[in-house]
């Protein structure tokens, strides 16, 4: 199963990412790879969440189509 973000969701992610404060500590992969993309299929659609390693997260799910 393939999951992807559309253009609107990507723009929302990038705008959210700009507003975040910098991480105090990062691992060997650096700043760009501190995000976890979570896709949860349901019977109505897919829940799309992006979580940073410090616990900050954004829900990109468009519930208007459900």
Secondary structure, 3 states (H helix, E strand, C coil): CCCCCCHHHHHHHHHHHHHCCCCCCCCCCCHHHCEEEEEEECCCCEEEEEEECCCCEEECCCHHHC
